[in-house]
Amino acid sequence: EPWVEATQQTNAQTLLRGVITIRAGLHSNCVRFLPPLNISDAELDEALDVVDAAIAAVPGVLCS
């Protein structure tokens, strides 16, 4: 079952934390971000940490 509200909340949380993500997928229930090709490993790790924290901040979403 698509959960569009969780995707919207995740995108809002990532934006508040400085990473721009967008909705994607047939039901707009996927999170997409497009880093530049020359992103460093450290920058990518930082961005993924932000995405992880944003997902964790959405009520009702379980993440490992």
N, C-alpha and C positions, 0 to 999 in steps of 0.2 A: 504494500500500500504506500504510495508516494506521500511523503511528509514535507510538503512545500514550506510550511511555517518554520520547521527546524532549519531548512536551508536558508531562508530569509534571515533568521536570527543568527545563524552562523556567519553569514556574509556581513551582517551588521557588527558582530563582535570582532571579526578580523579587521574590518575597517577602523574600528575604535583603537585597535592595537597596531595599526600602521601597515597592514597588508591588504591589498585590494583583491577581492575574490568576486566571482560572478556566478549566477545560477546557470546551469546547463542541463542537458538531458531532455528527453521527450516530455517529461512531466515537470521540468524545472526543479528537480529534487537532487541535483548533483552540484557539488562545489567545484569550481574551476579557477585555477590561477595560472597565469602565463609568465613565468620568470624569463628574464632575458637569457640568451644563450651563453653570455659571458658571466653568469652569476658564479660567485665563488662557493666553495663547499660550506664555508662558515655562514655566508649569507643565506644559503639554501636551508641549512640547519636551523638558523634563527627563524626564517619564515615558516618552516614546518612546525617549530615549537609554538609559534603564534597561532597557526591553524589548529593545532592540537588543543591549546588553551581555549580557543574560541569555541570549539566543539564541546569541550568539557563544560563551558559556561552556559550552554543551552539546556534548560530544564527538560528532563525526561530522556535525554540522549545518553546512552551508555557507551563509553569508550574505554579501550584497554590501555 
